[in-house]
Every structure is written in structure tokens, then in C-alpha cells.
Amino acid sequence: MDLKSGYPFWAVRNGLMHAFPRLEADVACDVLVVGGGITGALIADELATHGHSVLVVEQRDIAWGSTAASTALLQYEIDTHLVDLAKRYGEDDAALAYRACSESIDMLGEVARGLRDVDFERADSLYYASRKRDVASLRAEYEARRSHGFDIEYLESEPLKAEYMIDAPAALRSKQAAQVDPYRFASRLLTRLVKRGARVFDRTAVLRLDARARDVVATTDNGARIRARHVVIAAGYASQHWLPKQVARNRSSYAFVTDPISEAQLGSLVGTLVWETARPYLYMRTTGDRRLLIGGEDDNVDVPARRDARVEKKARVLMKQVAKLRPDLDLTPTFSWAGTFAETEDGLPFFGPHPATGKRVHFAMAYGGNGITYSMLGAGLLRALIERRKHSLAALFSFDRLDR
């Protein structure tokens, strides 16, 4: 599955950081993780750290799929407002999901501290009203989060313009956010895992899974067999291939990055994740070397050739949108790209087994705008399921919630 178009900044900046071998022989392990992106890396790290024999396979080079195209805004806010999530699943479960995502930012920070040079940086999240008619829902969201103890500010238009030079009716600001280089993060995490005894193979595709009572046998594209007590499918947006019915819709998001901009010109945008109430939404962040990374213009295109053809045009549209918002900035696109992402109906991920594949095959579908934070949460959730322990998020993030 072709997951990206153009020249993703992380791939250009880092190149191929580490080459892993191709699997050539039959092997056995406790847990096979299918997928070597940031989701698979976090899950493999969690399991290996707690004593499980882990083997990771990736059909491309490690972290070269959607991870390389991710814009890596680490936020606790879910694409579905807390207010709307509460209407669907109740106040308790909605608050549980938001609180867990907030905690995952700190958890990701702990993982990043054990790695070197992955550009992990704490940040603010600024969520502004795109139109006056969005102010009422923004205010309701502010009140809902405050009632559940979240540290959040409501900014009126004047202080918003004075601090950020953004002319919008209102905004919510949270201190609980971060940003990272997702490709470096995943690559360094998997390289460290190998040094600690885990096994990682790239350019190795799993073509078949045979789930049995006590184990699962995976067959690769060159005929090698992997016998595992459990399998985790962390193949990103290609994971739905293993399900009889799709549980999310694939879409494309577009992005570009500028040349470095002085901190004096960026001002309060340094270390701030900016996004808006419109759907699809415009979003932006700074990078470690103080470029401005801008994304949005999401569409339903899931055909690589059509997506490829739209990259430059979409970049120009994004440039005009930000120029209107902040006309003082130099926004010449240096690299432009697009990547596939998936959306669930409720904005929540899926972690755990599916009836079609049996209890030993677990899915890690960290879909939506919170992909990396969901992956961090899913790592602990899947370890609990494999170790046959209870987890507070198991029901809310399971496939069973579709029947609620």
C-alpha cells in the first residue's frame, strides 16, 4: 500500500537511518509485531521491556510508511470533542479517553528521554474558532473540560491576537502537548530494542496468518514461518486488509515545511501546536530547527496517483490559508508531501482482538489525529490483554464498542 506522496520532511532530513536484515529462516517468539512504524515500535518496546520475546517485521524499510509522513502533533485533544464523545458514550468514558490521552503525552516524554536526539519538545496546544458561529461550541468544550479537571484557558479575540497575531473570535489553550520527529523516534526505538535482544526485520511481508488454539503461525512472502503465542497487527492503514469489513475510512492529508524562520519572527508560534474548529482543519507546528510545518486540506482521495498529482496544488492552498492568518510570515514551501491516514466514526482507536481472527491476533489501529498518543496508550493496553490482565481502556478501545 502506497502511503505517502512527495517529499516528507523527516525522510529527507534523516535519510535511511538504520538498515535491518530481511527474515530468511523460520523463527519463534512470544509476540510477533507486524509493522515497523511508530505504533509497532512503541508496542514492541513495551512488551520487550516487560520480559516478552518480541519479533518485529516490516514490509518496507523501518518507519518508511505513514510514520515518515506524519506531522507528529502530540495532543490529548481528540478530533471528537469531549462534549460530543460524552453524548455517545457517557461522561465517564469520554473523560477517561481524554484523561488517558493527556497522560500519554507524559509517557511519550519518558520514552523520548531514553533516546537521543528525537526532537521531542513540550508545547502548548492552541485550538481557535474558525468562525464566529463556532464560539458557542468552543465555549461548551471549555466548560466540559474544566468540569473534568483539565488545565485549559479560554482566550478572547483581543488577547489571542496580541499574543499570537491570529485574528480569530476565540481559542482554547492547553499546556499539555508536545511534538517530535516521528521517524527518528521510531528508528531509534527499534535500534535500541535490537541492542537489548529483540529481533527486527524489514523488507519482510506477512502474507498469511493461521491462528490456532495455542499459537499463531505467520507465513512471509519468502516462505519463512514465524510461530508466536500472540500477533499484533500494527501495519497502520493497511491493517484493515485483515478484517472482513472496514472499521475506518482512509483519507489523505497534505503538508509542507518551510526553510528555518527566526524565533523573533515566529514569536509565540515556537513550541505551539495550532489547529482550528473547521473540518477538515488547518494545523501547524514548528520543528526542532525552527521551520514551520503546516498541514491540512484533507480529502477522500485514496488513490496514490491522484494523491501524488494534488500535492503541489494543496501546498499552495495551505500557504494561502496561513498567509491570511499570519501575513507577516515567509511561507515558501521547501518540501511538500501527502500521507494516508484513517478516520473512525467516533474518533477513537481500535486495540485488541477481532472475532474474525481469534483471541491471539490483536489489532493496533491508532487512527485519527491522535495516532501517536493512541499508540502509546495501546502499548500498555495490548500488554495487559496478552498478560490476561484488566485495563481501564480495554472496552472503550475495543471492536465491541461498535455495538454500544
Secondary structure, 3 states (H helix, E strand, C coil): CCCEEECCHHHHHHCCCCCCCCCCCCEEEEEEEECCCHHHHHHHHHHHHCCCCEEEECCCCCCCCHHHHCCCEEECCCCCCHHHHHHHHCHHHHHHHHHHHHHHHHHHHHHHHCCCCCCCEEEEEEEECCCHHHHHHHHHHHHHHHHCCCCEEEEEHHHHHHHHCCCCCEEEEEEEEEECCHHHHHHHHHHHHHHCCCEEECCCCEEEEEECCCCEEEEECCCCEEEEEEEEECCHHHHHHHCCCCCCEEEEEEEEEECCCCHHHHHHHCCEEEEECCCCCCEEEECCCCCEEEEEEEECCCCHHHHHHHHHHHHHHHHHHHHHHCCCCCCCEEEEEEEEEEECCCCCCEEEEECCCEEEEEEEECCCCCHHHHHHHHHHHHHHHHCCCCCCCCCCCCHHHHHC
